Amino acid sequence: MPVKVQALDHLVINVADVARTVAWYQKILGMEVSVFDPGQGKPKRTSLLFGNQKINVRPKGTDKVEWFTADHETPGSEDLCFLTSSPPDEVVAHLKASGVAIEEGPVDKQGARGPLRSVYCRDPDGSLIEISSYAQMLPERP
């Protein structure tokens, strides 16, 4: 019988500039920045925390043995979808007010749990960022 996974704990994104990246994710997506020591004499790492998950932010060109990296680390190659309880019009307003170009949206998409509304933009490395909400997550309108 195969192993059945239950959830995603963390993922790693490769970036050209850690400081620029974490500043963007903090300002635009409200993520918390955390620096941690992985132990075993390895360099400190930077993470972005949100909900019960985290994103480890790995600078391009890191030592593959020291960081245990993927074979092809390419900044800007991610395509990530984040869930929010904010309505799409508020996402659009926030992105515009923050000077972030909207690639597409709001548009209807299919998420892991059903239909959702998505707005797309890009992070500082050019990775595609989808900010989405399920109808049941949205606050009721008066």
Phi and psi in degrees as GROMACS dihedral restraints (atoms count N, CA, C in turn):
[ dihedral_restraints ]
;  ai    aj    ak    al  type     phi  dphi    fc
    3     4     5     6     1   -72.2    20    10
    4     5     6     7     1   158.0    20    10
    6     7     8     9     1   -70.3    20    10
    7     8     9    10     1   137.2    20    10
    9    10    11    12     1  -114.2    20    10
   10    11    12    13     1   114.8    20    10
   12    13    14    15     1   -77.4    20    10
   13    14    15    16     1   154.1    20    10
   15    16    17    18     1  -111.6    20    10
   16    17    18    19     1   -27.2    20    10
   18    19    20    21     1  -164.9    20    10
   19    20    21    22     1   168.2    20    10
   21    22    23    24     1   -99.3    20    10
   22    23    24    25     1   122.3    20    10
   24    25    26    27     1   -85.0    20    10
   25    26    27    28     1   -53.1    20    10
   27    28    29    30     1  -154.7    20    10
   28    29    30    31     1   164.3    20    10
   30    31    32    33     1  -138.4    20    10
   31    32    33    34     1   167.7    20    10
   33    34    35    36     1  -121.6    20    10
   34    35    36    37     1   133.2    20    10
   36    37    38    39     1  -115.1    20    10
   37    38    39    40     1   142.1    20    10
   39    40    41    42     1   -95.6    20    10
   40    41    42    43     1   132.0    20    10
   42    43    44    45     1  -134.6    20    10
   43    44    45    46     1   157.8    20    10
   45    46    47    48     1   -79.2    20    10
   46    47    48    49     1   -34.3    20    10
   48    49    50    51     1  -142.4    20    10
   49    50    51    52     1   106.8    20    10
   51    52    53    54     1   -59.2    20    10
   52    53    54    55     1   -48.2    20    10
   54    55    56    57     1   -60.2    20    10
   55    56    57    58     1   -44.9    20    10
   57    58    59    60     1   -63.2    20    10
   58    59    60    61     1   -42.9    20    10
   60    61    62    63     1   -65.1    20    10
   61    62    63    64     1   -50.0    20    10
   63    64    65    66     1   -66.2    20    10
   64    65    66    67     1   -33.2    20    10
   66    67    68    69     1   -62.7    20    10
   67    68    69    70     1   -41.5    20    10
   69    70    71    72     1   -65.6    20    10
   70    71    72    73     1   -49.6    20    10
   72    73    74    75     1   -64.8    20    10
   73    74    75    76     1   -32.3    20    10
   75    76    77    78     1   -70.1    20    10
   76    77    78    79     1   -48.2    20    10
   78    79    80    81     1   -72.0    20    10
   79    80    81    82     1   -45.2    20    10
   81    82    83    84     1   -84.5    20    10
   82    83    84    85     1   -39.3    20    10
   84    85    86    87     1  -112.1    20    10
   85    86    87    88     1     4.3    20    10
   87    88    89    90     1    67.8    20    10
   88    89    90    91     1    24.0    20    10
   90    91    92    93     1   -79.6    20    10
   91    92    93    94     1   152.0    20    10
   93    94    95    96     1   -93.0    20    10
   94    95    96    97     1   136.3    20    10
   96    97    98    99     1   -92.8    20    10
   97    98    99   100     1   134.4    20    10
   99   100   101   102     1  -135.1    20    10
  100   101   102   103     1   133.6    20    10
  102   103   104   105     1  -109.4    20    10
  103   104   105   106     1   129.4    20    10
  105   106   107   108     1  -134.0    20    10
  106   107   108   109     1   158.3    20    10
  108   109   110   111     1  -101.2    20    10
  109   110   111   112     1   114.5    20    10
  111   112   113   114     1   -75.6    20    10
  112   113   114   115     1    -5.9    20    10
  114   115   116   117     1    79.6    20    10
  115   116   117   118     1  -173.8    20    10
  117   118   119   120     1    56.7    20    10
  118   119   120   121     1    29.2    20    10
  120   121   122   123     1    71.9    20    10
  121   122   123   124     1    11.7    20    10
  123   124   125   126     1   -84.0    20    10
  124   125   126   127     1   156.6    20    10
  126   127   128   129     1   -65.6    20    10
  127   128   129   130     1   155.6    20    10
  129   130   131   132     1   -61.4    20    10
  130   131   132   133     1   151.6    20    10
  132   133   134   135     1  -119.2    20    10
  133   134   135   136     1   156.4    20    10
  135   136   137   138     1  -115.3    20    10
  136   137   138   139     1   135.8    20    10
  138   139   140   141     1  -128.6    20    10
  139   140   141   142     1   157.9    20    10
  141   142   143   144     1  -114.2    20    10
  142   143   144   145     1   124.3    20    10
  144   145   146   147     1  -106.5    20    10
  145   146   147   148     1   138.2    20    10
  147   148   149   150     1  -157.9    20    10
  148   149   150   151     1   138.7    20    10
  150   151   152   153     1    52.8    20    10
  151   152   153   154     1  -131.0    20    10
  153   154   155   156     1  -103.6    20    10
  154   155   156   157     1    19.8    20    10
  156   157   158   159     1  -123.4    20    10
  157   158   159   160     1   170.9    20    10
  159   160   161   162     1  -147.1    20    10
  160   161   162   163     1   157.4    20    10
  162   163   164   165     1  -117.8    20    10
  163   164   165   166     1   122.2    20    10
  165   166   167   168     1   -84.9    20    10
  166   167   168   169     1   134.8    20    10
  168   169   170   171     1  -107.1    20    10
  169   170   171   172     1   111.9    20    10
  171   172   173   174     1  -109.6    20    10
  172   173   174   175     1   125.2    20    10
  174   175   176   177     1   -70.1    20    10
  175   176   177   178     1   141.9    20    10
  177   178   179   180     1   -57.2    20    10
  178   179   180   181     1   142.7    20    10
  180   181   182   183     1    84.0    20    10
  181   182   183   184     1    14.3    20    10
  183   184   185   186     1   -71.4    20    10
  184   185   186   187     1   155.5    20    10
  186   187   188   189     1   -67.0    20    10
  187   188   189   190     1   123.1    20    10
  189   190   191   192     1   -63.1    20    10
  190   191   192   193     1   -32.2    20    10
  192   193   194   195     1   -76.8    20    10
  193   194   195   196     1   -45.1    20    10
  195   196   197   198     1   -66.0    20    10
  196   197   198   199     1   -34.0    20    10
  198   199   200   201     1  -106.1    20    10
  199   200   201   202     1   -11.1    20    10
  201   202   203   204     1    51.2    20    10
  202   203   204   205     1    72.0    20    10
  204   205   206   207     1  -101.1    20    10
  205   206   207   208     1   169.1    20    10
  207   208   209   210     1   -67.9    20    10
  208   209   210   211     1   163.6    20    10
  210   211   212   213     1   -70.7    20    10
  211   212   213   214     1   -30.9    20    10
  213   214   215   216     1  -126.3    20    10
  214   215   216   217     1    85.0    20    10
  216   217   218   219     1   -85.7    20    10
  217   218   219   220     1   110.4    20    10
  219   220   221   222     1  -130.2    20    10
  220   221   222   223     1   108.1    20    10
  222   223   224   225     1   -57.2    20    10
  223   224   225   226     1   139.0    20    10
  225   226   227   228     1    88.3    20    10
  226   227   228   229     1     6.6    20    10
  228   229   230   231     1   -97.8    20    10
  229   230   231   232     1     2.3    20    10
  231   232   233   234     1   -83.6    20    10
  232   233   234   235     1   155.6    20    10
  234   235   236   237     1  -137.0    20    10
  235   236   237   238     1    97.6    20    10
  237   238   239   240     1  -116.7    20    10
  238   239   240   241     1   142.3    20    10
  240   241   242   243     1  -117.8    20    10
  241   242   243   244     1   124.2    20    10
  243   244   245   246     1  -114.2    20    10
  244   245   246   247     1   140.6    20    10
  246   247   248   249     1   -93.9    20    10
  247   248   249   250     1   143.0    20    10
  249   250   251   252     1  -137.3    20    10
  250   251   252   253     1   157.6    20    10
  252   253   254   255     1   -95.2    20    10
  253   254   255   256     1    -0.6    20    10
  255   256   257   258     1   -76.9    20    10
  256   257   258   259     1   138.4    20    10
  258   259   260   261     1   -64.8    20    10
  259   260   261   262     1   152.6    20    10
  261   262   263   264     1   -54.2    20    10
  262   263   264   265     1   -36.1    20    10
  264   265   266   267     1   -65.7    20    10
  265   266   267   268     1   -32.3    20    10
  267   268   269   270     1   -72.1    20    10
  268   269   270   271     1   -35.7    20    10
  270   271   272   273     1   -62.5    20    10
  271   272   273   274     1   -47.0    20    10
  273   274   275   276     1   -59.6    20    10
  274   275   276   277     1   -46.7    20    10
  276   277   278   279     1   -61.7    20    10
  277   278   279   280     1   -42.6    20    10
  279   280   281   282     1   -64.3    20    10
  280   281   282   283     1   -45.8    20    10
  282   283   284   285     1   -61.3    20    10
  283   284   285   286     1   -45.5    20    10
  285   286   287   288     1   -62.5    20    10
  286   287   288   289     1   -44.0    20    10
  288   289   290   291     1   -64.5    20    10
  289   290   291   292     1   -26.5    20    10
  291   292   293   294     1   -90.9    20    10
  292   293   294   295     1     0.9    20    10
  294   295   296   297     1    75.9    20    10
  295   296   297   298     1    22.3    20    10
  297   298   299   300     1   -97.3    20    10
  298   299   300   301     1   124.5    20    10
  300   301   302   303     1   -69.9    20    10
  301   302   303   304     1   138.1    20    10
  303   304   305   306     1   -92.3    20    10
  304   305   306   307     1   124.7    20    10
  306   307   308   309     1   -79.6    20    10
  307   308   309   310     1   -39.3    20    10
  309   310   311   312     1  -164.4    20    10
  310   311   312   313     1   150.0    20    10
  312   313   314   315     1   116.1    20    10
  313   314   315   316     1   170.6    20    10
  315   316   317   318     1   -69.6    20    10
  316   317   318   319     1   139.9    20    10
  318   319   320   321     1  -136.5    20    10
  319   320   321   322     1   155.4    20    10
  321   322   323   324     1   -80.4    20    10
  322   323   324   325     1   133.3    20    10
  324   325   326   327     1  -136.6    20    10
  325   326   327   328     1   172.8    20    10
  327   328   329   330     1  -110.8    20    10
  328   329   330   331     1   118.7    20    10
  330   331   332   333     1   -98.5    20    10
  331   332   333   334     1  -175.9    20    10
  333   334   335   336     1   -64.2    20    10
  334   335   336   337     1   -27.4    20    10
  336   337   338   339     1  -113.3    20    10
  337   338   339   340     1    11.3    20    10
  339   340   341   342     1   131.1    20    10
  340   341   342   343     1  -164.8    20    10
  342   343   344   345     1   -66.0    20    10
  343   344   345   346     1   142.8    20    10
  345   346   347   348     1  -143.7    20    10
  346   347   348   349     1   167.8    20    10
  348   349   350   351     1  -109.7    20    10
  349   350   351   352     1   131.7    20    10
  351   352   353   354     1  -127.9    20    10
  352   353   354   355     1   147.7    20    10
  354   355   356   357     1  -125.2    20    10
  355   356   357   358     1   132.8    20    10
  357   358   359   360     1  -111.0    20    10
  358   359   360   361     1   140.1    20    10
  360   361   362   363     1  -147.2    20    10
  361   362   363   364     1  -174.1    20    10
  363   364   365   366     1  -127.0    20    10
  364   365   366   367     1   145.1    20    10
  366   367   368   369     1   -82.2    20    10
  367   368   369   370     1   179.2    20    10
  369   370   371   372     1   -59.1    20    10
  370   371   372   373     1   -25.1    20    10
  372   373   374   375     1   -90.3    20    10
  373   374   375   376     1    -6.7    20    10
  375   376   377   378     1    98.9    20    10
  376   377   378   379     1     2.8    20    10
  378   379   380   381     1   -63.5    20    10
  379   380   381   382     1   144.0    20    10
  381   382   383   384     1   -80.4    20    10
  382   383   384   385     1   124.5    20    10
  384   385   386   387     1  -115.1    20    10
  385   386   387   388     1   121.8    20    10
  387   388   389   390     1  -106.3    20    10
  388   389   390   391     1   123.7    20    10
  390   391   392   393     1  -111.8    20    10
  391   392   393   394     1   114.6    20    10
  393   394   395   396     1  -128.6    20    10
  394   395   396   397     1   159.8    20    10
  396   397   398   399     1  -143.3    20    10
  397   398   399   400     1   138.0    20    10
  399   400   401   402     1   -84.5    20    10
  400   401   402   403     1   148.0    20    10
  402   403   404   405     1   -54.1    20    10
  403   404   405   406     1   -40.7    20    10
  405   406   407   408     1   -70.1    20    10
  406   407   408   409     1   -14.7    20    10
  408   409   410   411     1   -86.6    20    10
  409   410   411   412     1   -20.7    20    10
  411   412   413   414     1   -75.9    20    10
  412   413   414   415     1   141.1    20    10
  414   415   416   417     1   -66.5    20    10
  415   416   417   418     1   147.8    20    10
  417   418   419   420     1   -70.3    20    10
  418   419   420   421     1   141.8    20    10
  420   421   422   423     1   -88.1    20    10
  421   422   423   424     1   141.6    20    10
